[in-house]
């Protein structure tokens, strides 16, 4: 069976969106590292007392892990719909 041009284009678009989701996550991760390094440096140069920098580190880290899970583990809604439609199309034939 041949896959028509529309379906092929749809899969290419989904692949491009997936790459974009990964890039956005990497940007988020980079900002997380730079910001938390700055916060740690402020703590290190000023008080060195109670390690208060762990609160933003772990709080933001929870959100970062969730973002990574969504970006890398979950398929997009468009991808799920397209795969379901492909199964329907190929099961009819």
HTML snippet that shows the backbone in 3Dmol.js (N, CA, C, O; Angstrom):
<script src="https://3Dmol.org/build/3Dmol-min.js"></script>
<div id="view" style="width:600px;height:400px;position:relative"></div>
<script>
const pdb = `
ATOM      1  N   UNK A   1       0.826  -1.187   0.000  1.00  0.00           N
ATOM      2  CA  UNK A   1       0.000   0.000   0.000  1.00  0.00           C
ATOM      3  C   UNK A   1       0.865   1.243   0.000  1.00  0.00           C
ATOM      4  O   UNK A   1       1.921   1.284   0.630  1.00  0.00           O
ATOM      5  N   UNK A   2       0.411   2.234  -0.700  1.00  0.00           N
ATOM      6  CA  UNK A   2       1.140   3.488  -0.757  1.00  0.00           C
ATOM      7  C   UNK A   2       0.580   4.481   0.240  1.00  0.00           C
ATOM      8  O   UNK A   2      -0.621   4.526   0.505  1.00  0.00           O
ATOM      9  N   UNK A   3       1.470   5.257   0.773  1.00  0.00           N
ATOM     10  CA  UNK A   3       1.060   6.337   1.656  1.00  0.00           C
ATOM     11  C   UNK A   3       0.979   7.596   0.799  1.00  0.00           C
ATOM     12  O   UNK A   3       1.941   7.971   0.129  1.00  0.00           O
ATOM     13  N   UNK A   4      -0.164   8.229   0.832  1.00  0.00           N
ATOM     14  CA  UNK A   4      -0.316   9.403  -0.027  1.00  0.00           C
ATOM     15  C   UNK A   4       0.509  10.581   0.490  1.00  0.00           C
ATOM     16  O   UNK A   4       1.023  10.557   1.608  1.00  0.00           O
ATOM     17  N   UNK A   5       0.620  11.595  -0.335  1.00  0.00           N
ATOM     18  CA  UNK A   5       1.462  12.746  -0.013  1.00  0.00           C
ATOM     19  C   UNK A   5       0.978  13.491   1.225  1.00  0.00           C
ATOM     20  O   UNK A   5       1.786  14.036   1.978  1.00  0.00           O
ATOM     21  N   UNK A   6      -0.323  13.517   1.439  1.00  0.00           N
ATOM     22  CA  UNK A   6      -0.869  14.218   2.597  1.00  0.00           C
ATOM     23  C   UNK A   6      -0.392  13.577   3.892  1.00  0.00           C
ATOM     24  O   UNK A   6       0.020  14.274   4.819  1.00  0.00           O
ATOM     25  N   UNK A   7      -0.446  12.265   3.955  1.00  0.00           N
ATOM     26  CA  UNK A   7      -0.024  11.554   5.154  1.00  0.00           C
ATOM     27  C   UNK A   7       1.478  11.720   5.367  1.00  0.00           C
ATOM     28  O   UNK A   7       1.933  11.928   6.491  1.00  0.00           O
ATOM     29  N   UNK A   8       2.229  11.628   4.300  1.00  0.00           N
ATOM     30  CA  UNK A   8       3.685  11.804   4.408  1.00  0.00           C
ATOM     31  C   UNK A   8       4.020  13.215   4.908  1.00  0.00           C
ATOM     32  O   UNK A   8       4.897  13.387   5.754  1.00  0.00           O
ATOM     33  N   UNK A   9       3.327  14.207   4.384  1.00  0.00           N
ATOM     34  CA  UNK A   9       3.539  15.586   4.829  1.00  0.00           C
ATOM     35  C   UNK A   9       3.151  15.747   6.288  1.00  0.00           C
ATOM     36  O   UNK A   9       3.822  16.456   7.038  1.00  0.00           O
ATOM     37  N   UNK A  10       2.073  15.094   6.693  1.00  0.00           N
ATOM     38  CA  UNK A  10       1.636  15.170   8.087  1.00  0.00           C
ATOM     39  C   UNK A  10       2.692  14.569   9.013  1.00  0.00           C
ATOM     40  O   UNK A  10       2.975  15.131  10.071  1.00  0.00           O
ATOM     41  N   UNK A  11       3.273  13.445   8.629  1.00  0.00           N
ATOM     42  CA  UNK A  11       4.317  12.836   9.460  1.00  0.00           C
ATOM     43  C   UNK A  11       5.560  13.720   9.520  1.00  0.00           C
ATOM     44  O   UNK A  11       6.199  13.807  10.569  1.00  0.00           O
ATOM     45  N   UNK A  12       5.911  14.373   8.423  1.00  0.00           N
ATOM     46  CA  UNK A  12       7.059  15.278   8.432  1.00  0.00           C
ATOM     47  C   UNK A  12       6.804  16.473   9.345  1.00  0.00           C
ATOM     48  O   UNK A  12       7.704  16.935  10.046  1.00  0.00           O
ATOM     49  N   UNK A  13       5.572  16.966   9.329  1.00  0.00           N
ATOM     50  CA  UNK A  13       5.218  18.078  10.203  1.00  0.00           C
ATOM     51  C   UNK A  13       5.294  17.661  11.668  1.00  0.00           C
ATOM     52  O   UNK A  13       5.781  18.419  12.507  1.00  0.00           O
ATOM     53  N   UNK A  14       4.819  16.472  11.973  1.00  0.00           N
ATOM     54  CA  UNK A  14       4.882  15.974  13.350  1.00  0.00           C
ATOM     55  C   UNK A  14       6.332  15.818  13.791  1.00  0.00           C
ATOM     56  O   UNK A  14       6.682  16.138  14.927  1.00  0.00           O
ATOM     57  N   UNK A  15       7.166  15.327  12.893  1.00  0.00           N
ATOM     58  CA  UNK A  15       8.588  15.170  13.210  1.00  0.00           C
ATOM     59  C   UNK A  15       9.229  16.536  13.489  1.00  0.00           C
ATOM     60  O   UNK A  15      10.038  16.664  14.408  1.00  0.00           O
ATOM     61  N   UNK A  16       8.875  17.538  12.713  1.00  0.00           N
ATOM     62  CA  UNK A  16       9.403  18.886  12.920  1.00  0.00           C
ATOM     63  C   UNK A  16       8.918  19.456  14.250  1.00  0.00           C
ATOM     64  O   UNK A  16       9.684  20.102  14.965  1.00  0.00           O
ATOM     65  N   UNK A  17       7.658  19.222  14.582  1.00  0.00           N
ATOM     66  CA  UNK A  17       7.126  19.701  15.863  1.00  0.00           C
ATOM     67  C   UNK A  17       7.812  19.012  17.039  1.00  0.00           C
ATOM     68  O   UNK A  17       8.072  19.639  18.066  1.00  0.00           O
ATOM     69  N   UNK A  18       8.103  17.721  16.887  1.00  0.00           N
ATOM     70  CA  UNK A  18       8.787  16.982  17.941  1.00  0.00           C
ATOM     71  C   UNK A  18      10.184  17.567  18.164  1.00  0.00           C
ATOM     72  O   UNK A  18      10.616  17.732  19.305  1.00  0.00           O
ATOM     73  N   UNK A  19      10.887  17.879  17.072  1.00  0.00           N
ATOM     74  CA  UNK A  19      12.212  18.495  17.192  1.00  0.00           C
ATOM     75  C   UNK A  19      12.111  19.850  17.898  1.00  0.00           C
ATOM     76  O   UNK A  19      12.957  20.192  18.724  1.00  0.00           O
ATOM     77  N   UNK A  20      11.081  20.606  17.570  1.00  0.00           N
ATOM     78  CA  UNK A  20      10.879  21.902  18.209  1.00  0.00           C
ATOM     79  C   UNK A  20      10.624  21.737  19.701  1.00  0.00           C
ATOM     80  O   UNK A  20      11.158  22.497  20.510  1.00  0.00           O
ATOM     81  N   UNK A  21       9.814  20.751  20.073  1.00  0.00           N
ATOM     82  CA  UNK A  21       9.563  20.499  21.498  1.00  0.00           C
ATOM     83  C   UNK A  21      10.853  20.157  22.220  1.00  0.00           C
ATOM     84  O   UNK A  21      11.066  20.598  23.350  1.00  0.00           O
ATOM     85  N   UNK A  22      11.721  19.372  21.579  1.00  0.00           N
ATOM     86  CA  UNK A  22      13.000  19.012  22.194  1.00  0.00           C
ATOM     87  C   UNK A  22      13.887  20.245  22.347  1.00  0.00           C
ATOM     88  O   UNK A  22      14.522  20.434  23.384  1.00  0.00           O
ATOM     89  N   UNK A  23      13.927  21.077  21.317  1.00  0.00           N
ATOM     90  CA  UNK A  23      14.751  22.295  21.387  1.00  0.00           C
ATOM     91  C   UNK A  23      14.262  23.232  22.481  1.00  0.00           C
ATOM     92  O   UNK A  23      15.071  23.821  23.198  1.00  0.00           O
ATOM     93  N   UNK A  24      12.965  23.373  22.616  1.00  0.00           N
ATOM     94  CA  UNK A  24      12.414  24.230  23.666  1.00  0.00           C
ATOM     95  C   UNK A  24      12.793  23.684  25.036  1.00  0.00           C
ATOM     96  O   UNK A  24      13.114  24.453  25.942  1.00  0.00           O
ATOM     97  N   UNK A  25      12.760  22.369  25.195  1.00  0.00           N
ATOM     98  CA  UNK A  25      13.179  21.778  26.464  1.00  0.00           C
ATOM     99  C   UNK A  25      14.651  22.079  26.735  1.00  0.00           C
ATOM    100  O   UNK A  25      15.004  22.436  27.858  1.00  0.00           O
ATOM    101  N   UNK A  26      15.510  21.942  25.734  1.00  0.00           N
ATOM    102  CA  UNK A  26      16.934  22.205  25.934  1.00  0.00           C
ATOM    103  C   UNK A  26      17.182  23.666  26.314  1.00  0.00           C
ATOM    104  O   UNK A  26      18.066  23.951  27.121  1.00  0.00           O
ATOM    105  N   UNK A  27      16.415  24.585  25.744  1.00  0.00           N
ATOM    106  CA  UNK A  27      16.517  25.990  26.137  1.00  0.00           C
ATOM    107  C   UNK A  27      16.106  26.163  27.594  1.00  0.00           C
ATOM    108  O   UNK A  27      16.772  26.862  28.357  1.00  0.00           O
ATOM    109  N   UNK A  28      15.005  25.521  27.973  1.00  0.00           N
ATOM    110  CA  UNK A  28      14.528  25.569  29.356  1.00  0.00           C
ATOM    111  C   UNK A  28      15.601  25.023  30.298  1.00  0.00           C
ATOM    112  O   UNK A  28      15.871  25.614  31.343  1.00  0.00           O
ATOM    113  N   UNK A  29      16.210  23.898  29.930  1.00  0.00           N
ATOM    114  CA  UNK A  29      17.242  23.281  30.748  1.00  0.00           C
ATOM    115  C   UNK A  29      18.462  24.195  30.882  1.00  0.00           C
ATOM    116  O   UNK A  29      19.038  24.304  31.964  1.00  0.00           O
ATOM    117  N   UNK A  30      18.852  24.844  29.802  1.00  0.00           N
ATOM    118  CA  UNK A  30      19.999  25.763  29.837  1.00  0.00           C
ATOM    119  C   UNK A  30      19.730  26.942  30.764  1.00  0.00           C
ATOM    120  O   UNK A  30      20.597  27.337  31.543  1.00  0.00           O
ATOM    121  N   UNK A  31      18.533  27.501  30.677  1.00  0.00           N
ATOM    122  CA  UNK A  31      18.171  28.618  31.549  1.00  0.00           C
ATOM    123  C   UNK A  31      18.154  28.166  33.000  1.00  0.00           C
ATOM    124  O   UNK A  31      18.579  28.905  33.888  1.00  0.00           O
ATOM    125  N   UNK A  32      17.666  26.961  33.243  1.00  0.00           N
ATOM    126  CA  UNK A  32      17.659  26.386  34.591  1.00  0.00           C
ATOM    127  C   UNK A  32      19.078  26.296  35.148  1.00  0.00           C
ATOM    128  O   UNK A  32      19.330  26.692  36.286  1.00  0.00           O
ATOM    129  N   UNK A  33      20.003  25.772  34.344  1.00  0.00           N
ATOM    130  CA  UNK A  33      21.383  25.634  34.809  1.00  0.00           C
ATOM    131  C   UNK A  33      22.027  26.978  35.104  1.00  0.00           C
ATOM    132  O   UNK A  33      22.641  27.154  36.157  1.00  0.00           O
ATOM    133  N   UNK A  34      21.893  27.924  34.189  1.00  0.00           N
ATOM    134  CA  UNK A  34      22.521  29.234  34.365  1.00  0.00           C
ATOM    135  C   UNK A  34      21.936  29.961  35.570  1.00  0.00           C
ATOM    136  O   UNK A  34      22.673  30.518  36.383  1.00  0.00           O
ATOM    137  N   UNK A  35      20.623  29.955  35.683  1.00  0.00           N
ATOM    138  CA  UNK A  35      19.973  30.669  36.787  1.00  0.00           C
ATOM    139  C   UNK A  35      20.340  30.056  38.131  1.00  0.00           C
ATOM    140  O   UNK A  35      20.648  30.777  39.081  1.00  0.00           O
ATOM    141  N   UNK A  36      20.308  28.732  38.215  1.00  0.00           N
ATOM    142  CA  UNK A  36      20.623  28.101  39.491  1.00  0.00           C
ATOM    143  C   UNK A  36      22.106  28.198  39.830  1.00  0.00           C
ATOM    144  O   UNK A  36      22.461  28.239  41.008  1.00  0.00           O
ATOM    145  N   UNK A  37      22.968  28.235  38.836  1.00  0.00           N
ATOM    146  CA  UNK A  37      24.390  28.481  39.099  1.00  0.00           C
ATOM    147  C   UNK A  37      24.563  29.891  39.673  1.00  0.00           C
ATOM    148  O   UNK A  37      25.351  30.093  40.596  1.00  0.00           O
ATOM    149  N   UNK A  38      23.833  30.853  39.130  1.00  0.00           N
ATOM    150  CA  UNK A  38      23.887  32.222  39.649  1.00  0.00           C
ATOM    151  C   UNK A  38      23.384  32.271  41.089  1.00  0.00           C
ATOM    152  O   UNK A  38      24.013  32.894  41.945  1.00  0.00           O
ATOM    153  N   UNK A  39      22.249  31.614  41.360  1.00  0.00           N
ATOM    154  CA  UNK A  39      21.693  31.602  42.716  1.00  0.00           C
ATOM    155  C   UNK A  39      22.674  30.952  43.688  1.00  0.00           C
ATOM    156  O   UNK A  39      22.863  31.448  44.799  1.00  0.00           O
ATOM    157  N   UNK A  40      23.296  29.854  43.283  1.00  0.00           N
ATOM    158  CA  UNK A  40      24.284  29.191  44.129  1.00  0.00           C
ATOM    159  C   UNK A  40      25.479  30.113  44.380  1.00  0.00           C
ATOM    160  O   UNK A  40      25.984  30.182  45.501  1.00  0.00           O
ATOM    161  N   UNK A  41      25.927  30.814  43.352  1.00  0.00           N
ATOM    162  CA  UNK A  41      27.052  31.728  43.499  1.00  0.00           C
ATOM    163  C   UNK A  41      26.724  32.853  44.469  1.00  0.00           C
ATOM    164  O   UNK A  41      27.562  33.227  45.289  1.00  0.00           O
ATOM    165  N   UNK A  42      25.526  33.391  44.387  1.00  0.00           N
ATOM    166  CA  UNK A  42      25.096  34.437  45.330  1.00  0.00           C
ATOM    167  C   UNK A  42      25.129  33.892  46.746  1.00  0.00           C
ATOM    168  O   UNK A  42      25.635  34.554  47.653  1.00  0.00           O
ATOM    169  N   UNK A  43      24.603  32.704  46.947  1.00  0.00           N
ATOM    170  CA  UNK A  43      24.626  32.089  48.270  1.00  0.00           C
ATOM    171  C   UNK A  43      26.060  31.878  48.745  1.00  0.00           C
ATOM    172  O   UNK A  43      26.382  32.174  49.896  1.00  0.00           O
ATOM    173  N   UNK A  44      26.905  31.378  47.884  1.00  0.00           N
ATOM    174  CA  UNK A  44      28.286  31.065  48.243  1.00  0.00           C
ATOM    175  C   UNK A  44      29.077  32.323  48.593  1.00  0.00           C
ATOM    176  O   UNK A  44      29.886  32.306  49.521  1.00  0.00           O
ATOM    177  N   UNK A  45      28.855  33.399  47.868  1.00  0.00           N
ATOM    178  CA  UNK A  45      29.618  34.626  48.093  1.00  0.00           C
ATOM    179  C   UNK A  45      29.082  35.470  49.244  1.00  0.00           C
ATOM    180  O   UNK A  45      29.782  36.353  49.739  1.00  0.00           O
ATOM    181  N   UNK A  46      27.862  35.213  49.670  1.00  0.00           N
ATOM    182  CA  UNK A  46      27.282  36.060  50.714  1.00  0.00           C
ATOM    183  C   UNK A  46      27.242  35.361  52.067  1.00  0.00           C
ATOM    184  O   UNK A  46      27.987  35.743  52.970  1.00  0.00           O
ATOM    185  N   UNK A  47      26.414  34.373  52.230  1.00  0.00           N
ATOM    186  CA  UNK A  47      26.168  33.847  53.577  1.00  0.00           C
ATOM    187  C   UNK A  47      26.889  32.534  53.878  1.00  0.00           C
ATOM    188  O   UNK A  47      27.521  32.404  54.926  1.00  0.00           O
ATOM    189  N   UNK A  48      26.804  31.598  53.004  1.00  0.00           N
ATOM    190  CA  UNK A  48      27.290  30.226  53.223  1.00  0.00           C
ATOM    191  C   UNK A  48      26.647  29.601  54.460  1.00  0.00           C
ATOM    192  O   UNK A  48      27.167  28.637  55.022  1.00  0.00           O
ATOM    193  N   UNK A  49      25.540  30.146  54.865  1.00  0.00           N
ATOM    194  CA  UNK A  49      24.815  29.604  56.007  1.00  0.00           C
ATOM    195  C   UNK A  49      23.853  28.521  55.537  1.00  0.00           C
ATOM    196  O   UNK A  49      24.242  27.545  54.894  1.00  0.00           O
ATOM    197  N   UNK A  50      22.602  28.724  55.876  1.00  0.00           N
ATOM    198  CA  UNK A  50      21.568  27.774  55.468  1.00  0.00           C
ATOM    199  C   UNK A  50      21.511  27.708  53.943  1.00  0.00           C
ATOM    200  O   UNK A  50      21.456  28.747  53.286  1.00  0.00           O
ATOM    201  N   UNK A  51      21.522  26.515  53.376  1.00  0.00           N
ATOM    202  CA  UNK A  51      21.529  26.395  51.903  1.00  0.00           C
ATOM    203  C   UNK A  51      20.152  26.658  51.288  1.00  0.00           C
ATOM    204  O   UNK A  51      19.480  25.736  50.827  1.00  0.00           O
ATOM    205  N   UNK A  52      19.749  27.917  51.289  1.00  0.00           N
ATOM    206  CA  UNK A  52      18.433  28.300  50.786  1.00  0.00           C
ATOM    207  C   UNK A  52      18.300  28.117  49.280  1.00  0.00           C
ATOM    208  O   UNK A  52      17.186  28.093  48.757  1.00  0.00           O
ATOM    209  N   UNK A  53      19.421  27.987  48.581  1.00  0.00           N
ATOM    210  CA  UNK A  53      19.382  27.818  47.120  1.00  0.00           C
ATOM    211  C   UNK A  53      18.726  26.505  46.702  1.00  0.00           C
ATOM    212  O   UNK A  53      18.332  26.354  45.545  1.00  0.00           O
ATOM    213  N   UNK A  54      18.604  25.548  47.634  1.00  0.00           N
ATOM    214  CA  UNK A  54      18.004  24.255  47.262  1.00  0.00           C
ATOM    215  C   UNK A  54      16.510  24.379  46.972  1.00  0.00           C
ATOM    216  O   UNK A  54      15.962  23.566  46.227  1.00  0.00           O
ATOM    217  N   UNK A  55      15.843  25.377  47.544  1.00  0.00           N
ATOM    218  CA  UNK A  55      14.406  25.522  47.306  1.00  0.00           C
ATOM    219  C   UNK A  55      14.079  25.846  45.852  1.00  0.00           C
ATOM    220  O   UNK A  55      13.251  25.160  45.252  1.00  0.00           O
ATOM    221  N   UNK A  56      14.705  26.875  45.260  1.00  0.00           N
ATOM    222  CA  UNK A  56      14.436  27.087  43.829  1.00  0.00           C
ATOM    223  C   UNK A  56      15.012  25.969  42.962  1.00  0.00           C
ATOM    224  O   UNK A  56      14.459  25.649  41.910  1.00  0.00           O
ATOM    225  N   UNK A  57      16.119  25.378  43.403  1.00  0.00           N
ATOM    226  CA  UNK A  57      16.737  24.297  42.637  1.00  0.00           C
ATOM    227  C   UNK A  57      15.773  23.115  42.500  1.00  0.00           C
ATOM    228  O   UNK A  57      15.542  22.626  41.394  1.00  0.00           O
ATOM    229  N   UNK A  58      15.219  22.662  43.609  1.00  0.00           N
ATOM    230  CA  UNK A  58      14.320  21.506  43.565  1.00  0.00           C
ATOM    231  C   UNK A  58      12.926  21.873  43.067  1.00  0.00           C
ATOM    232  O   UNK A  58      12.299  21.094  42.350  1.00  0.00           O
ATOM    233  N   UNK A  59      12.442  23.046  43.440  1.00  0.00           N
ATOM    234  CA  UNK A  59      11.113  23.455  42.971  1.00  0.00           C
ATOM    235  C   UNK A  59      11.055  23.576  41.463  1.00  0.00           C
ATOM    236  O   UNK A  59      10.141  23.049  40.828  1.00  0.00           O
ATOM    237  N   UNK A  60      12.018  24.263  40.891  1.00  0.00           N
ATOM    238  CA  UNK A  60      12.090  24.419  39.447  1.00  0.00           C
ATOM    239  C   UNK A  60      12.446  23.084  38.799  1.00  0.00           C
ATOM    240  O   UNK A  60      12.012  22.787  37.686  1.00  0.00           O
ATOM    241  N   UNK A  61      13.242  22.283  39.512  1.00  0.00           N
ATOM    242  CA  UNK A  61      13.632  20.972  38.986  1.00  0.00           C
ATOM    243  C   UNK A  61      12.436  20.060  38.761  1.00  0.00           C
ATOM    244  O   UNK A  61      12.417  19.280  37.809  1.00  0.00           O
ATOM    245  N   UNK A  62      11.443  20.153  39.631  1.00  0.00           N
ATOM    246  CA  UNK A  62      10.223  19.354  39.455  1.00  0.00           C
ATOM    247  C   UNK A  62       9.538  19.736  38.143  1.00  0.00           C
ATOM    248  O   UNK A  62       9.130  18.873  37.366  1.00  0.00           O
ATOM    249  N   UNK A  63       9.420  21.034  37.916  1.00  0.00           N
ATOM    250  CA  UNK A  63       8.819  21.500  36.660  1.00  0.00           C
ATOM    251  C   UNK A  63       9.640  21.112  35.449  1.00  0.00           C
ATOM    252  O   UNK A  63       9.086  20.794  34.396  1.00  0.00           O
ATOM    253  N   UNK A  64      10.960  21.133  35.588  1.00  0.00           N
ATOM    254  CA  UNK A  64      11.845  20.763  34.488  1.00  0.00           C
ATOM    255  C   UNK A  64      11.700  19.278  34.145  1.00  0.00           C
ATOM    256  O   UNK A  64      11.671  18.912  32.970  1.00  0.00           O
ATOM    257  N   UNK A  65      11.611  18.437  35.154  1.00  0.00           N
ATOM    258  CA  UNK A  65      11.417  16.996  34.909  1.00  0.00           C
ATOM    259  C   UNK A  65      10.074  16.753  34.222  1.00  0.00           C
ATOM    260  O   UNK A  65       9.982  15.937  33.305  1.00  0.00           O
ATOM    261  N   UNK A  66       9.041  17.456  34.663  1.00  0.00           N
ATOM    262  CA  UNK A  66       7.724  17.313  34.022  1.00  0.00           C
ATOM    263  C   UNK A  66       7.791  17.764  32.564  1.00  0.00           C
ATOM    264  O   UNK A  66       7.230  17.107  31.688  1.00  0.00           O
ATOM    265  N   UNK A  67       8.465  18.869  32.301  1.00  0.00           N
ATOM    266  CA  UNK A  67       8.603  19.364  30.935  1.00  0.00           C
ATOM    267  C   UNK A  67       9.361  18.356  30.082  1.00  0.00           C
ATOM    268  O   UNK A  67       8.994  18.115  28.932  1.00  0.00           O
ATOM    269  N   UNK A  68      10.417  17.764  30.638  1.00  0.00           N
ATOM    270  CA  UNK A  68      11.170  16.741  29.906  1.00  0.00           C
ATOM    271  C   UNK A  68      10.321  15.525  29.599  1.00  0.00           C
ATOM    272  O   UNK A  68      10.399  14.966  28.505  1.00  0.00           O
ATOM    273  N   UNK A  69       9.511  15.112  30.563  1.00  0.00           N
ATOM    274  CA  UNK A  69       8.636  13.964  30.334  1.00  0.00           C
ATOM    275  C   UNK A  69       7.639  14.214  29.220  1.00  0.00           C
ATOM    276  O   UNK A  69       7.409  13.352  28.372  1.00  0.00           O
ATOM    277  N   UNK A  70       7.055  15.389  29.226  1.00  0.00           N
ATOM    278  CA  UNK A  70       6.096  15.740  28.176  1.00  0.00           C
ATOM    279  C   UNK A  70       6.798  15.858  26.831  1.00  0.00           C
ATOM    280  O   UNK A  70       6.260  15.434  25.809  1.00  0.00           O
ATOM    281  N   UNK A  71       7.987  16.427  26.829  1.00  0.00           N
ATOM    282  CA  UNK A  71       8.702  16.653  25.568  1.00  0.00           C
ATOM    283  C   UNK A  71       9.209  15.367  24.937  1.00  0.00           C
ATOM    284  O   UNK A  71       9.177  15.222  23.715  1.00  0.00           O
ATOM    285  N   UNK A  72       9.676  14.429  25.756  1.00  0.00           N
ATOM    286  CA  UNK A  72      10.340  13.255  25.207  1.00  0.00           C
ATOM    287  C   UNK A  72       9.517  11.966  25.289  1.00  0.00           C
ATOM    288  O   UNK A  72       9.735  11.054  24.492  1.00  0.00           O
ATOM    289  N   UNK A  73       8.593  11.875  26.219  1.00  0.00           N
ATOM    290  CA  UNK A  73       7.893  10.603  26.421  1.00  0.00           C
ATOM    291  C   UNK A  73       6.476  10.574  25.861  1.00  0.00           C
ATOM    292  O   UNK A  73       6.025   9.534  25.384  1.00  0.00           O
ATOM    293  N   UNK A  74       5.774  11.692  25.912  1.00  0.00           N
ATOM    294  CA  UNK A  74       4.385  11.703  25.460  1.00  0.00           C
ATOM    295  C   UNK A  74       4.290  12.141  24.003  1.00  0.00           C
ATOM    296  O   UNK A  74       4.924  13.117  23.603  1.00  0.00           O
ATOM    297  N   UNK A  75       3.507  11.428  23.218  1.00  0.00           N
ATOM    298  CA  UNK A  75       3.289  11.890  21.833  1.00  0.00           C
ATOM    299  C   UNK A  75       2.344  13.086  21.834  1.00  0.00           C
ATOM    300  O   UNK A  75       1.542  13.259  22.752  1.00  0.00           O
ATOM    301  N   UNK A  76       2.450  13.897  20.804  1.00  0.00           N
ATOM    302  CA  UNK A  76       1.558  15.042  20.695  1.00  0.00           C
ATOM    303  C   UNK A  76       0.155  14.558  20.315  1.00  0.00           C
ATOM    304  O   UNK A  76       0.017  13.472  19.752  1.00  0.00           O
ATOM    305  N   UNK A  77      -0.876  15.331  20.607  1.00  0.00           N
ATOM    306  CA  UNK A  77      -2.231  14.932  20.231  1.00  0.00           C
ATOM    307  C   UNK A  77      -2.380  14.712  18.718  1.00  0.00           C
ATOM    308  O   UNK A  77      -3.085  13.798  18.291  1.00  0.00           O
ATOM    309  N   UNK A  78      -1.719  15.545  17.915  1.00  0.00           N
ATOM    310  CA  UNK A  78      -1.798  15.387  16.462  1.00  0.00           C
ATOM    311  C   UNK A  78      -1.195  14.041  16.038  1.00  0.00           C
ATOM    312  O   UNK A  78      -1.715  13.371  15.146  1.00  0.00           O
ATOM    313  N   UNK A  79      -0.110  13.666  16.681  1.00  0.00           N
ATOM    314  CA  UNK A  79       0.541  12.401  16.357  1.00  0.00           C
ATOM    315  C   UNK A  79      -0.353  11.219  16.709  1.00  0.00           C
ATOM    316  O   UNK A  79      -0.432  10.251  15.953  1.00  0.00           O
ATOM    317  N   UNK A  80      -1.023  11.293  17.848  1.00  0.00           N
ATOM    318  CA  UNK A  80      -1.914  10.200  18.247  1.00  0.00           C
ATOM    319  C   UNK A  80      -3.083  10.079  17.273  1.00  0.00           C
ATOM    320  O   UNK A  80      -3.459   8.971  16.891  1.00  0.00           O
ATOM    321  N   UNK A  81      -3.658  11.205  16.872  1.00  0.00           N
ATOM    322  CA  UNK A  81      -4.785  11.183  15.932  1.00  0.00           C
ATOM    323  C   UNK A  81      -4.351  10.631  14.586  1.00  0.00           C
ATOM    324  O   UNK A  81      -5.053   9.812  13.993  1.00  0.00           O
ATOM    325  N   UNK A  82      -3.191  11.076  14.097  1.00  0.00           N
ATOM    326  CA  UNK A  82      -2.708  10.612  12.797  1.00  0.00           C
ATOM    327  C   UNK A  82      -2.425   9.111  12.806  1.00  0.00           C
ATOM    328  O   UNK A  82      -2.754   8.415  11.844  1.00  0.00           O
ATOM    329  N   UNK A  83      -1.827   8.611  13.867  1.00  0.00           N
ATOM    330  CA  UNK A  83      -1.552   7.177  13.951  1.00  0.00           C
ATOM    331  C   UNK A  83      -2.849   6.369  14.009  1.00  0.00           C
ATOM    332  O   UNK A  83      -2.950   5.300  13.406  1.00  0.00           O
ATOM    333  N   UNK A  84      -3.842   6.889  14.741  1.00  0.00           N
ATOM    334  CA  UNK A  84      -5.129   6.197  14.821  1.00  0.00           C
ATOM    335  C   UNK A  84      -5.798   6.145  13.449  1.00  0.00           C
ATOM    336  O   UNK A  84      -6.361   5.122  13.060  1.00  0.00           O
ATOM    337  N   UNK A  85      -5.728   7.264  12.720  1.00  0.00           N
ATOM    338  CA  UNK A  85      -6.317   7.302  11.379  1.00  0.00           C
ATOM    339  C   UNK A  85      -5.577   6.378  10.415  1.00  0.00           C
ATOM    340  O   UNK A  85      -6.192   5.752   9.553  1.00  0.00           O
ATOM    341  N   UNK A  86      -4.269   6.298  10.563  1.00  0.00           N
ATOM    342  CA  UNK A  86      -3.488   5.391   9.710  1.00  0.00           C
ATOM    343  C   UNK A  86      -3.887   3.940   9.969  1.00  0.00           C
ATOM    344  O   UNK A  86      -4.018   3.148   9.036  1.00  0.00           O
ATOM    345  N   UNK A  87      -4.079   3.599  11.241  1.00  0.00           N
ATOM    346  CA  UNK A  87      -4.508   2.233  11.565  1.00  0.00           C
ATOM    347  C   UNK A  87      -5.864   1.933  10.939  1.00  0.00           C
ATOM    348  O   UNK A  87      -6.076   0.849  10.395  1.00  0.00           O
ATOM    349  N   UNK A  88      -6.787   2.899  11.018  1.00  0.00           N
ATOM    350  CA  UNK A  88      -8.109   2.720  10.421  1.00  0.00           C
ATOM    351  C   UNK A  88      -7.995   2.521   8.903  1.00  0.00           C
ATOM    352  O   UNK A  88      -8.639   1.646   8.323  1.00  0.00           O
ATOM    353  N   UNK A  89      -7.166   3.348   8.286  1.00  0.00           N
ATOM    354  CA  UNK A  89      -7.049   3.286   6.828  1.00  0.00           C
ATOM    355  C   UNK A  89      -6.465   1.942   6.384  1.00  0.00           C
ATOM    356  O   UNK A  89      -6.951   1.342   5.425  1.00  0.00           O
ATOM    357  N   UNK A  90      -5.440   1.478   7.068  1.00  0.00           N
ATOM    358  CA  UNK A  90      -4.792   0.249   6.657  1.00  0.00           C
ATOM    359  C   UNK A  90      -5.565  -0.999   7.097  1.00  0.00           C
ATOM    360  O   UNK A  90      -5.403  -2.065   6.503  1.00  0.00           O
ATOM    361  N   UNK A  91      -6.398  -0.877   8.126  1.00  0.00           N
ATOM    362  CA  UNK A  91      -7.180  -2.045   8.519  1.00  0.00           C
ATOM    363  C   UNK A  91      -8.364  -2.282   7.581  1.00  0.00           C
ATOM    364  O   UNK A  91      -8.864  -3.404   7.491  1.00  0.00           O
ATOM    365  N   UNK A  92      -8.821  -1.226   6.876  1.00  0.00           N
ATOM    366  CA  UNK A  92      -9.920  -1.368   5.923  1.00  0.00           C
ATOM    367  C   UNK A  92      -9.489  -2.129   4.683  1.00  0.00           C
ATOM    368  O   UNK A  92     -10.280  -2.860   4.086  1.00  0.00           O
ATOM    369  N   UNK A  93      -8.228  -1.955   4.296  1.00  0.00           N
ATOM    370  CA  UNK A  93      -7.734  -2.565   3.058  1.00  0.00           C
ATOM    371  C   UNK A  93      -7.376  -4.014   3.219  1.00  0.00           C
ATOM    372  O   UNK A  93      -6.947  -4.654   2.259  1.00  0.00           O
TER     373      UNK A  93
END
`;
const viewer = $3Dmol.createViewer("view");
viewer.addModel(pdb, "pdb");
viewer.setStyle({}, {cartoon: {color: "spectrum"}});
viewer.zoomTo();
viewer.render();
</script>
